[in-house]
């Protein structure tokens, strides 16, 4: 499988929200049949579109986990002009 050519649910959800006019995204929740944290590409997109967001998922035993995106991706790429 080529993960670089896929688009995860998190990125799809964020793109749909922004396309629908959302501008102040405060949280991203991940739901899956098994533990699933956002991949690196999703972390970068969350940081770009919702830099203050809380990311929520369940760990291996079903306990909710929450982290700020800046803690999940502490040195995000800001681009030439910064974000």
Phi, psi and omega in degrees: 000142178254095183297332179295340180259009179255164173232119182288165180300324181299315180292322176299314181296316179295317179298317179295319180297313180295318179298330179275359175109359179295136180232337182241072180281123185255342181207151174230121179251137181248124178240131181206164177290339178226167180305134182211113172263159179293141177289174181300318179296319179293320178301318179296316180293320176301315180299321181288321186264341182213066189297344177254010188289150169267137177251130185237134176206172175256140178279190186298336180250015175087009178277134178294139177239139176226137176215148171287145181300326180294337176278329177284335181222073189294336180235058182298150177287124183261353181078174183299325182264357183074167178234000000 
